[in-house]
Amino acid sequence: MGKVELIELKPMTYKEFLLASGQEILVAYIESIDKIEPISEPVFTKLNNYLREYYLVGGMPEAVKIWSDTKDYKHLEKVQENIINAYFRDFSKYPPPGMIP
């Protein structure tokens, strides 16, 4: 038997996703906003494109790492599938609510 070490990681925020994608300038821009006003079209487009990537990749750190390293949809899909399967395996440890007295 091997040793398994589990670490609890929370999903990454959009800003953390941007940082993992090497977009420190966009994060600095977001953090500099102090009032509501229109964003220039090029900046808006870039932020929107990264937001779409964030929706596709999700915020799970392993998926974000794979995506930033490879930009490979097949590899990303495999990582996401493994994460979902891990959740299903974890769910199976607990009885359905109707079975708890």
Distance bins in CASP14 RR format, pairs under 12 A and 6 or more apart:
PFRMAT RR
TARGET T0000
AUTHOR 0000-0000-0000
RMODE 2
METHOD distances of the structure
MODEL  1
4 86 0 0 0 0 0 1 0 0 0 0 0
6 86 0 0 0 0 0 1 0 0 0 0 0
6 90 0 0 0 0 0 1 0 0 0 0 0
7 61 0 0 0 0 1 0 0 0 0 0 0
7 62 0 0 0 0 0 1 0 0 0 0 0
8 61 0 0 0 0 0 1 0 0 0 0 0
9 16 0 0 0 0 0 1 0 0 0 0 0
9 59 0 0 0 0 1 0 0 0 0 0 0
9 60 1 0 0 1 0 0 0 0 0 0 0
9 61 1 0 1 0 0 0 0 0 0 0 0
9 62 0 0 0 0 1 0 0 0 0 0 0
9 63 0 0 0 0 0 1 0 0 0 0 0
9 64 0 0 0 0 0 1 0 0 0 0 0
9 65 0 0 0 0 0 1 0 0 0 0 0
9 83 0 0 0 0 0 1 0 0 0 0 0
10 16 0 0 0 0 1 0 0 0 0 0 0
10 59 0 0 0 0 1 0 0 0 0 0 0
10 60 0 0 0 0 1 0 0 0 0 0 0
10 61 0 0 0 0 1 0 0 0 0 0 0
11 17 0 0 0 0 1 0 0 0 0 0 0
11 54 0 0 0 0 0 1 0 0 0 0 0
11 57 0 0 0 0 0 1 0 0 0 0 0
11 58 1 0 0 1 0 0 0 0 0 0 0
11 59 1 0 1 0 0 0 0 0 0 0 0
11 60 1 0 1 0 0 0 0 0 0 0 0
11 61 1 0 0 1 0 0 0 0 0 0 0
11 62 0 0 0 0 0 1 0 0 0 0 0
11 63 0 0 0 0 1 0 0 0 0 0 0
11 64 0 0 0 0 1 0 0 0 0 0 0
11 83 0 0 0 0 0 1 0 0 0 0 0
12 18 0 0 0 0 1 0 0 0 0 0 0
12 19 0 0 0 0 1 0 0 0 0 0 0
12 20 1 0 0 1 0 0 0 0 0 0 0
12 21 0 0 0 0 0 1 0 0 0 0 0
12 54 0 0 0 0 1 0 0 0 0 0 0
12 57 0 0 0 0 1 0 0 0 0 0 0
12 58 1 0 0 1 0 0 0 0 0 0 0
12 59 1 0 1 0 0 0 0 0 0 0 0
12 60 1 0 0 1 0 0 0 0 0 0 0
12 61 1 0 1 0 0 0 0 0 0 0 0
12 62 0 0 0 0 0 1 0 0 0 0 0
12 63 0 0 0 0 1 0 0 0 0 0 0
12 64 1 0 1 0 0 0 0 0 0 0 0
12 65 0 0 0 0 1 0 0 0 0 0 0
12 67 0 0 0 0 0 1 0 0 0 0 0
12 68 0 0 0 0 0 1 0 0 0 0 0
13 19 0 0 0 0 1 0 0 0 0 0 0
13 20 0 0 0 0 0 1 0 0 0 0 0
13 27 0 0 0 0 0 1 0 0 0 0 0
13 30 0 0 0 0 0 1 0 0 0 0 0
13 51 0 0 0 0 0 1 0 0 0 0 0
13 54 0 0 0 0 1 0 0 0 0 0 0
13 58 0 0 0 0 0 1 0 0 0 0 0
13 59 0 0 0 0 1 0 0 0 0 0 0
13 61 0 0 0 0 0 1 0 0 0 0 0
13 64 0 0 0 0 0 1 0 0 0 0 0
14 20 0 0 0 0 0 1 0 0 0 0 0
14 21 0 0 0 0 0 1 0 0 0 0 0
14 23 0 0 0 0 0 1 0 0 0 0 0
14 26 0 0 0 0 1 0 0 0 0 0 0
14 27 0 0 0 0 1 0 0 0 0 0 0
14 30 0 0 0 0 1 0 0 0 0 0 0
14 47 0 0 0 0 1 0 0 0 0 0 0
14 48 0 0 0 0 0 1 0 0 0 0 0
14 50 1 0 0 1 0 0 0 0 0 0 0
14 51 1 0 0 1 0 0 0 0 0 0 0
14 52 0 0 0 0 0 1 0 0 0 0 0
14 53 0 0 0 0 0 1 0 0 0 0 0
14 54 1 0 1 0 0 0 0 0 0 0 0
14 55 0 0 0 0 1 0 0 0 0 0 0
14 57 0 0 0 0 0 1 0 0 0 0 0
14 58 0 0 0 0 1 0 0 0 0 0 0
14 59 0 0 0 0 1 0 0 0 0 0 0
14 64 0 0 0 0 0 1 0 0 0 0 0
15 21 0 0 0 0 0 1 0 0 0 0 0
15 22 0 0 0 0 0 1 0 0 0 0 0
15 23 0 0 0 0 1 0 0 0 0 0 0
15 24 0 0 0 0 0 1 0 0 0 0 0
15 26 0 0 0 0 1 0 0 0 0 0 0
15 27 1 0 1 0 0 0 0 0 0 0 0
15 28 0 0 0 0 0 1 0 0 0 0 0
15 29 0 0 0 0 0 1 0 0 0 0 0
15 30 1 0 0 1 0 0 0 0 0 0 0
15 31 1 0 0 1 0 0 0 0 0 0 0
15 33 0 0 0 0 0 1 0 0 0 0 0
15 47 0 0 0 0 0 1 0 0 0 0 0
15 50 0 0 0 0 0 1 0 0 0 0 0
15 51 0 0 0 0 0 1 0 0 0 0 0
15 54 0 0 0 0 1 0 0 0 0 0 0
15 59 0 0 0 0 0 1 0 0 0 0 0
16 22 0 0 0 0 0 1 0 0 0 0 0
16 23 0 0 0 0 0 1 0 0 0 0 0
16 24 0 0 0 0 0 1 0 0 0 0 0
16 27 0 0 0 0 1 0 0 0 0 0 0
16 30 0 0 0 0 0 1 0 0 0 0 0
16 50 0 0 0 0 0 1 0 0 0 0 0
16 54 0 0 0 0 1 0 0 0 0 0 0
16 57 0 0 0 0 0 1 0 0 0 0 0
16 58 0 0 0 0 0 1 0 0 0 0 0
16 59 1 0 0 1 0 0 0 0 0 0 0
16 60 0 0 0 0 0 1 0 0 0 0 0
16 61 0 0 0 0 1 0 0 0 0 0 0
16 64 1 0 0 1 0 0 0 0 0 0 0
16 65 0 0 0 0 0 1 0 0 0 0 0
16 68 0 0 0 0 0 1 0 0 0 0 0
17 23 0 0 0 0 1 0 0 0 0 0 0
17 26 0 0 0 0 0 1 0 0 0 0 0
17 27 0 0 0 0 1 0 0 0 0 0 0
17 30 0 0 0 0 0 1 0 0 0 0 0
17 47 0 0 0 0 0 1 0 0 0 0 0
17 50 1 0 0 1 0 0 0 0 0 0 0
17 51 0 0 0 0 1 0 0 0 0 0 0
17 52 0 0 0 0 0 1 0 0 0 0 0
17 53 1 0 0 1 0 0 0 0 0 0 0
17 54 1 0 1 0 0 0 0 0 0 0 0
17 55 0 0 0 0 0 1 0 0 0 0 0
17 56 0 0 0 0 0 1 0 0 0 0 0
17 57 1 0 0 1 0 0 0 0 0 0 0
17 58 1 0 0 1 0 0 0 0 0 0 0
17 59 1 0 0 1 0 0 0 0 0 0 0
17 60 0 0 0 0 0 1 0 0 0 0 0
17 61 0 0 0 0 1 0 0 0 0 0 0
17 63 0 0 0 0 0 1 0 0 0 0 0
17 64 1 0 1 0 0 0 0 0 0 0 0
17 65 0 0 0 0 0 1 0 0 0 0 0
17 67 0 0 0 0 1 0 0 0 0 0 0
17 68 0 0 0 0 1 0 0 0 0 0 0
18 24 1 0 0 1 0 0 0 0 0 0 0
18 25 0 0 0 0 1 0 0 0 0 0 0
18 26 1 0 1 0 0 0 0 0 0 0 0
18 27 1 0 1 0 0 0 0 0 0 0 0
18 28 0 0 0 0 1 0 0 0 0 0 0
18 29 0 0 0 0 1 0 0 0 0 0 0
18 30 1 0 0 1 0 0 0 0 0 0 0
18 31 0 0 0 0 0 1 0 0 0 0 0
18 46 0 0 0 0 1 0 0 0 0 0 0
18 47 0 0 0 0 1 0 0 0 0 0 0
18 49 0 0 0 0 0 1 0 0 0 0 0
18 50 1 0 1 0 0 0 0 0 0 0 0
18 51 0 0 0 0 1 0 0 0 0 0 0
18 53 0 0 0 0 1 0 0 0 0 0 0
18 54 0 0 0 0 1 0 0 0 0 0 0
18 57 0 0 0 0 0 1 0 0 0 0 0
18 59 0 0 0 0 0 1 0 0 0 0 0
18 64 0 0 0 0 0 1 0 0 0 0 0
18 68 0 0 0 0 0 1 0 0 0 0 0
19 25 0 0 0 0 0 1 0 0 0 0 0
19 26 0 0 0 0 1 0 0 0 0 0 0
19 27 1 0 1 0 0 0 0 0 0 0 0
19 28 0 0 0 0 0 1 0 0 0 0 0
19 30 0 0 0 0 0 1 0 0 0 0 0
19 31 0 0 0 0 0 1 0 0 0 0 0
19 50 0 0 0 0 0 1 0 0 0 0 0
19 54 0 0 0 0 0 1 0 0 0 0 0
19 61 0 0 0 0 0 1 0 0 0 0 0
19 64 0 0 0 0 1 0 0 0 0 0 0
19 68 0 0 0 0 1 0 0 0 0 0 0
20 26 0 0 0 0 0 1 0 0 0 0 0
20 27 0 0 0 0 0 1 0 0 0 0 0
20 50 0 0 0 0 0 1 0 0 0 0 0
20 53 0 0 0 0 0 1 0 0 0 0 0
20 54 0 0 0 0 0 1 0 0 0 0 0
20 57 0 0 0 0 1 0 0 0 0 0 0
20 58 0 0 0 0 0 1 0 0 0 0 0
20 59 0 0 0 0 1 0 0 0 0 0 0
20 60 0 0 0 0 0 1 0 0 0 0 0
20 61 0 0 0 0 1 0 0 0 0 0 0
20 62 0 0 0 0 0 1 0 0 0 0 0
20 63 0 0 0 0 0 1 0 0 0 0 0
20 64 1 0 1 0 0 0 0 0 0 0 0
20 65 1 0 0 1 0 0 0 0 0 0 0
20 66 0 0 0 0 0 1 0 0 0 0 0
20 67 0 0 0 0 1 0 0 0 0 0 0
20 68 1 0 1 0 0 0 0 0 0 0 0
20 69 0 0 0 0 1 0 0 0 0 0 0
21 27 0 0 0 0 1 0 0 0 0 0 0
21 46 0 0 0 0 0 1 0 0 0 0 0
21 47 0 0 0 0 0 1 0 0 0 0 0
21 49 0 0 0 0 0 1 0 0 0 0 0
21 50 1 0 0 1 0 0 0 0 0 0 0
21 51 0 0 0 0 0 1 0 0 0 0 0
21 53 1 0 0 1 0 0 0 0 0 0 0
21 54 0 0 0 0 1 0 0 0 0 0 0
21 57 0 0 0 0 1 0 0 0 0 0 0
21 59 0 0 0 0 0 1 0 0 0 0 0
21 64 0 0 0 0 1 0 0 0 0 0 0
21 65 0 0 0 0 0 1 0 0 0 0 0
21 67 0 0 0 0 1 0 0 0 0 0 0
21 68 1 0 1 0 0 0 0 0 0 0 0
21 69 0 0 0 0 0 1 0 0 0 0 0
21 71 0 0 0 0 0 1 0 0 0 0 0
22 28 0 0 0 0 0 1 0 0 0 0 0
22 50 0 0 0 0 0 1 0 0 0 0 0
22 64 0 0 0 0 0 1 0 0 0 0 0
22 68 1 0 0 1 0 0 0 0 0 0 0
22 69 0 0 0 0 0 1 0 0 0 0 0
23 29 0 0 0 0 1 0 0 0 0 0 0
23 30 0 0 0 0 1 0 0 0 0 0 0
23 43 0 0 0 0 0 1 0 0 0 0 0
23 46 0 0 0 0 1 0 0 0 0 0 0
23 47 0 0 0 0 1 0 0 0 0 0 0
23 49 0 0 0 0 0 1 0 0 0 0 0
23 50 1 0 0 1 0 0 0 0 0 0 0
23 51 0 0 0 0 0 1 0 0 0 0 0
23 53 0 0 0 0 0 1 0 0 0 0 0
23 54 0 0 0 0 0 1 0 0 0 0 0
23 68 0 0 0 0 0 1 0 0 0 0 0
24 30 0 0 0 0 0 1 0 0 0 0 0
24 31 0 0 0 0 0 1 0 0 0 0 0
25 31 0 0 0 0 0 1 0 0 0 0 0
25 32 0 0 0 0 0 1 0 0 0 0 0
25 43 0 0 0 0 1 0 0 0 0 0 0
25 46 0 0 0 0 1 0 0 0 0 0 0
25 47 0 0 0 0 0 1 0 0 0 0 0
25 50 0 0 0 0 0 1 0 0 0 0 0
26 32 0 0 0 0 0 1 0 0 0 0 0
26 33 0 0 0 0 0 1 0 0 0 0 0
26 39 0 0 0 0 0 1 0 0 0 0 0
26 42 0 0 0 0 0 1 0 0 0 0 0
26 43 1 0 0 1 0 0 0 0 0 0 0
26 44 0 0 0 0 0 1 0 0 0 0 0
26 45 0 0 0 0 0 1 0 0 0 0 0
26 46 1 0 0 1 0 0 0 0 0 0 0
26 47 1 0 0 1 0 0 0 0 0 0 0
26 48 0 0 0 0 0 1 0 0 0 0 0
26 49 0 0 0 0 0 1 0 0 0 0 0
26 50 1 0 0 1 0 0 0 0 0 0 0
26 51 0 0 0 0 0 1 0 0 0 0 0
26 54 0 0 0 0 0 1 0 0 0 0 0
27 33 0 0 0 0 0 1 0 0 0 0 0
27 46 0 0 0 0 0 1 0 0 0 0 0
27 47 0 0 0 0 0 1 0 0 0 0 0
27 50 0 0 0 0 0 1 0 0 0 0 0
28 43 0 0 0 0 0 1 0 0 0 0 0
29 39 0 0 0 0 1 0 0 0 0 0 0
29 40 0 0 0 0 0 1 0 0 0 0 0
29 42 0 0 0 0 0 1 0 0 0 0 0
29 43 1 0 0 1 0 0 0 0 0 0 0
29 44 0 0 0 0 0 1 0 0 0 0 0
29 46 0 0 0 0 1 0 0 0 0 0 0
29 47 0 0 0 0 1 0 0 0 0 0 0
29 50 0 0 0 0 0 1 0 0 0 0 0
30 39 0 0 0 0 1 0 0 0 0 0 0
30 43 0 0 0 0 1 0 0 0 0 0 0
30 44 0 0 0 0 0 1 0 0 0 0 0
30 46 0 0 0 0 0 1 0 0 0 0 0
30 47 1 0 0 1 0 0 0 0 0 0 0
30 50 0 0 0 0 0 1 0 0 0 0 0
30 51 0 0 0 0 0 1 0 0 0 0 0
32 39 0 0 0 0 0 1 0 0 0 0 0
32 43 0 0 0 0 0 1 0 0 0 0 0
33 39 0 0 0 0 1 0 0 0 0 0 0
33 43 0 0 0 0 0 1 0 0 0 0 0
33 47 0 0 0 0 0 1 0 0 0 0 0
37 43 0 0 0 0 0 1 0 0 0 0 0
37 44 0 0 0 0 0 1 0 0 0 0 0
38 44 0 0 0 0 1 0 0 0 0 0 0
39 45 0 0 0 0 1 0 0 0 0 0 0
39 46 0 0 0 0 1 0 0 0 0 0 0
39 47 1 0 0 1 0 0 0 0 0 0 0
39 48 0 0 0 0 1 0 0 0 0 0 0
40 46 0 0 0 0 1 0 0 0 0 0 0
40 47 0 0 0 0 0 1 0 0 0 0 0
41 47 0 0 0 0 0 1 0 0 0 0 0
41 48 0 0 0 0 0 1 0 0 0 0 0
42 48 0 0 0 0 0 1 0 0 0 0 0
42 49 0 0 0 0 0 1 0 0 0 0 0
43 49 0 0 0 0 0 1 0 0 0 0 0
43 50 0 0 0 0 0 1 0 0 0 0 0
44 50 0 0 0 0 0 1 0 0 0 0 0
44 51 0 0 0 0 0 1 0 0 0 0 0
45 51 0 0 0 0 0 1 0 0 0 0 0
45 52 0 0 0 0 0 1 0 0 0 0 0
46 52 0 0 0 0 0 1 0 0 0 0 0
46 53 0 0 0 0 0 1 0 0 0 0 0
47 53 0 0 0 0 0 1 0 0 0 0 0
47 54 0 0 0 0 0 1 0 0 0 0 0
48 54 0 0 0 0 0 1 0 0 0 0 0
48 55 0 0 0 0 0 1 0 0 0 0 0
49 55 0 0 0 0 0 1 0 0 0 0 0
49 56 0 0 0 0 0 1 0 0 0 0 0
50 56 0 0 0 0 0 1 0 0 0 0 0
50 57 0 0 0 0 0 1 0 0 0 0 0
50 58 0 0 0 0 0 1 0 0 0 0 0
50 64 0 0 0 0 0 1 0 0 0 0 0
50 67 0 0 0 0 0 1 0 0 0 0 0
50 68 0 0 0 0 0 1 0 0 0 0 0
51 57 0 0 0 0 0 1 0 0 0 0 0
51 58 0 0 0 0 0 1 0 0 0 0 0
52 58 0 0 0 0 0 1 0 0 0 0 0
53 59 0 0 0 0 0 1 0 0 0 0 0
53 63 0 0 0 0 0 1 0 0 0 0 0
53 64 0 0 0 0 1 0 0 0 0 0 0
53 67 1 0 0 1 0 0 0 0 0 0 0
53 68 0 0 0 0 1 0 0 0 0 0 0
53 71 0 0 0 0 1 0 0 0 0 0 0
53 73 0 0 0 0 0 1 0 0 0 0 0
53 76 0 0 0 0 0 1 0 0 0 0 0
54 60 0 0 0 0 0 1 0 0 0 0 0
54 63 0 0 0 0 0 1 0 0 0 0 0
54 64 0 0 0 0 1 0 0 0 0 0 0
54 67 0 0 0 0 1 0 0 0 0 0 0
54 68 0 0 0 0 0 1 0 0 0 0 0
55 63 0 0 0 0 0 1 0 0 0 0 0
55 67 0 0 0 0 0 1 0 0 0 0 0
56 63 0 0 0 0 1 0 0 0 0 0 0
56 64 0 0 0 0 0 1 0 0 0 0 0
56 67 0 0 0 0 1 0 0 0 0 0 0
56 71 0 0 0 0 0 1 0 0 0 0 0
56 73 0 0 0 0 1 0 0 0 0 0 0
56 76 1 0 0 1 0 0 0 0 0 0 0
56 77 0 0 0 0 0 1 0 0 0 0 0
56 80 0 0 0 0 1 0 0 0 0 0 0
57 63 1 0 1 0 0 0 0 0 0 0 0
57 64 1 0 1 0 0 0 0 0 0 0 0
57 65 0 0 0 0 1 0 0 0 0 0 0
57 66 0 0 0 0 1 0 0 0 0 0 0
57 67 1 0 1 0 0 0 0 0 0 0 0
57 68 0 0 0 0 1 0 0 0 0 0 0
57 69 0 0 0 0 0 1 0 0 0 0 0
57 70 0 0 0 0 0 1 0 0 0 0 0
57 71 0 0 0 0 0 1 0 0 0 0 0
57 72 0 0 0 0 0 1 0 0 0 0 0
57 73 0 0 0 0 1 0 0 0 0 0 0
57 75 0 0 0 0 0 1 0 0 0 0 0
57 76 1 0 0 1 0 0 0 0 0 0 0
57 77 0 0 0 0 0 1 0 0 0 0 0
57 79 0 0 0 0 1 0 0 0 0 0 0
57 80 0 0 0 0 1 0 0 0 0 0 0
57 83 0 0 0 0 0 1 0 0 0 0 0
58 64 1 0 0 1 0 0 0 0 0 0 0
58 65 0 0 0 0 0 1 0 0 0 0 0
58 66 0 0 0 0 0 1 0 0 0 0 0
58 67 0 0 0 0 1 0 0 0 0 0 0
58 76 0 0 0 0 1 0 0 0 0 0 0
58 79 0 0 0 0 0 1 0 0 0 0 0
58 80 1 0 0 1 0 0 0 0 0 0 0
58 83 0 0 0 0 1 0 0 0 0 0 0
58 84 0 0 0 0 0 1 0 0 0 0 0
59 65 0 0 0 0 0 1 0 0 0 0 0
59 66 0 0 0 0 0 1 0 0 0 0 0
59 67 0 0 0 0 1 0 0 0 0 0 0
59 68 0 0 0 0 0 1 0 0 0 0 0
59 76 0 0 0 0 0 1 0 0 0 0 0
59 79 0 0 0 0 0 1 0 0 0 0 0
59 80 0 0 0 0 0 1 0 0 0 0 0
59 83 0 0 0 0 1 0 0 0 0 0 0
60 66 0 0 0 0 1 0 0 0 0 0 0
60 67 0 0 0 0 0 1 0 0 0 0 0
60 76 0 0 0 0 0 1 0 0 0 0 0
60 79 1 0 0 1 0 0 0 0 0 0 0
60 80 1 0 0 1 0 0 0 0 0 0 0
60 81 0 0 0 0 0 1 0 0 0 0 0
60 82 0 0 0 0 1 0 0 0 0 0 0
60 83 1 0 1 0 0 0 0 0 0 0 0
60 84 0 0 0 0 1 0 0 0 0 0 0
60 86 0 0 0 0 0 1 0 0 0 0 0
60 87 0 0 0 0 0 1 0 0 0 0 0
61 67 0 0 0 0 0 1 0 0 0 0 0
61 68 0 0 0 0 0 1 0 0 0 0 0
61 79 0 0 0 0 0 1 0 0 0 0 0
61 83 0 0 0 0 1 0 0 0 0 0 0
62 68 0 0 0 0 0 1 0 0 0 0 0
62 69 0 0 0 0 0 1 0 0 0 0 0
62 75 0 0 0 0 0 1 0 0 0 0 0
62 76 0 0 0 0 1 0 0 0 0 0 0
62 78 0 0 0 0 0 1 0 0 0 0 0
62 79 1 0 1 0 0 0 0 0 0 0 0
62 80 0 0 0 0 1 0 0 0 0 0 0
62 81 0 0 0 0 0 1 0 0 0 0 0
62 82 0 0 0 0 1 0 0 0 0 0 0
62 83 1 0 0 1 0 0 0 0 0 0 0
62 86 0 0 0 0 0 1 0 0 0 0 0
63 69 0 0 0 0 0 1 0 0 0 0 0
63 70 0 0 0 0 0 1 0 0 0 0 0
63 72 0 0 0 0 0 1 0 0 0 0 0
63 73 0 0 0 0 0 1 0 0 0 0 0
63 75 0 0 0 0 1 0 0 0 0 0 0
63 76 1 0 0 1 0 0 0 0 0 0 0
63 77 0 0 0 0 1 0 0 0 0 0 0
63 78 0 0 0 0 1 0 0 0 0 0 0
63 79 1 0 1 0 0 0 0 0 0 0 0
63 80 1 0 1 0 0 0 0 0 0 0 0
63 81 0 0 0 0 0 1 0 0 0 0 0
63 82 0 0 0 0 1 0 0 0 0 0 0
63 83 1 0 0 1 0 0 0 0 0 0 0
63 84 0 0 0 0 0 1 0 0 0 0 0
64 70 0 0 0 0 0 1 0 0 0 0 0
64 71 0 0 0 0 0 1 0 0 0 0 0
64 76 0 0 0 0 1 0 0 0 0 0 0
64 79 0 0 0 0 1 0 0 0 0 0 0
64 80 0 0 0 0 0 1 0 0 0 0 0
64 83 0 0 0 0 0 1 0 0 0 0 0
65 71 0 0 0 0 0 1 0 0 0 0 0
65 75 0 0 0 0 0 1 0 0 0 0 0
65 76 0 0 0 0 0 1 0 0 0 0 0
65 79 0 0 0 0 1 0 0 0 0 0 0
66 72 1 0 0 1 0 0 0 0 0 0 0
66 73 0 0 0 0 0 1 0 0 0 0 0
66 74 0 0 0 0 0 1 0 0 0 0 0
66 75 1 0 1 0 0 0 0 0 0 0 0
66 76 1 0 1 0 0 0 0 0 0 0 0
66 77 0 0 0 0 1 0 0 0 0 0 0
66 78 0 0 0 0 1 0 0 0 0 0 0
66 79 1 0 1 0 0 0 0 0 0 0 0
66 80 0 0 0 0 1 0 0 0 0 0 0
66 81 0 0 0 0 0 1 0 0 0 0 0
66 82 0 0 0 0 0 1 0 0 0 0 0
66 83 0 0 0 0 0 1 0 0 0 0 0
67 73 0 0 0 0 1 0 0 0 0 0 0
67 74 0 0 0 0 0 1 0 0 0 0 0
67 75 0 0 0 0 1 0 0 0 0 0 0
67 76 1 0 1 0 0 0 0 0 0 0 0
67 77 0 0 0 0 0 1 0 0 0 0 0
67 78 0 0 0 0 0 1 0 0 0 0 0
67 79 0 0 0 0 1 0 0 0 0 0 0
67 80 0 0 0 0 1 0 0 0 0 0 0
68 75 0 0 0 0 0 1 0 0 0 0 0
68 76 0 0 0 0 0 1 0 0 0 0 0
69 75 0 0 0 0 1 0 0 0 0 0 0
69 76 0 0 0 0 0 1 0 0 0 0 0
69 79 0 0 0 0 0 1 0 0 0 0 0
70 76 1 0 0 1 0 0 0 0 0 0 0
70 77 0 0 0 0 0 1 0 0 0 0 0
70 78 0 0 0 0 0 1 0 0 0 0 0
70 79 0 0 0 0 1 0 0 0 0 0 0
72 78 0 0 0 0 1 0 0 0 0 0 0
72 79 0 0 0 0 1 0 0 0 0 0 0
73 79 0 0 0 0 0 1 0 0 0 0 0
73 80 0 0 0 0 0 1 0 0 0 0 0
74 80 0 0 0 0 0 1 0 0 0 0 0
74 81 0 0 0 0 0 1 0 0 0 0 0
75 81 0 0 0 0 0 1 0 0 0 0 0
75 82 0 0 0 0 0 1 0 0 0 0 0
76 82 0 0 0 0 0 1 0 0 0 0 0
76 83 0 0 0 0 0 1 0 0 0 0 0
77 83 0 0 0 0 0 1 0 0 0 0 0
77 84 0 0 0 0 0 1 0 0 0 0 0
78 84 0 0 0 0 0 1 0 0 0 0 0
78 85 0 0 0 0 0 1 0 0 0 0 0
79 85 0 0 0 0 0 1 0 0 0 0 0
79 86 0 0 0 0 0 1 0 0 0 0 0
80 86 0 0 0 0 0 1 0 0 0 0 0
80 87 0 0 0 0 0 1 0 0 0 0 0
81 87 0 0 0 0 0 1 0 0 0 0 0
81 88 0 0 0 0 0 1 0 0 0 0 0
82 88 0 0 0 0 0 1 0 0 0 0 0
82 89 0 0 0 0 0 1 0 0 0 0 0
83 89 0 0 0 0 0 1 0 0 0 0 0
83 90 0 0 0 0 0 1 0 0 0 0 0
84 90 0 0 0 0 0 1 0 0 0 0 0
84 91 0 0 0 0 0 1 0 0 0 0 0
85 91 0 0 0 0 0 1 0 0 0 0 0
85 92 0 0 0 0 0 1 0 0 0 0 0
86 92 0 0 0 0 0 1 0 0 0 0 0
86 93 0 0 0 0 0 1 0 0 0 0 0
87 93 0 0 0 0 0 1 0 0 0 0 0
87 94 0 0 0 0 0 1 0 0 0 0 0
88 94 0 0 0 0 0 1 0 0 0 0 0
94 100 0 0 0 0 1 0 0 0 0 0 0
95 101 0 0 0 0 0 1 0 0 0 0 0
END
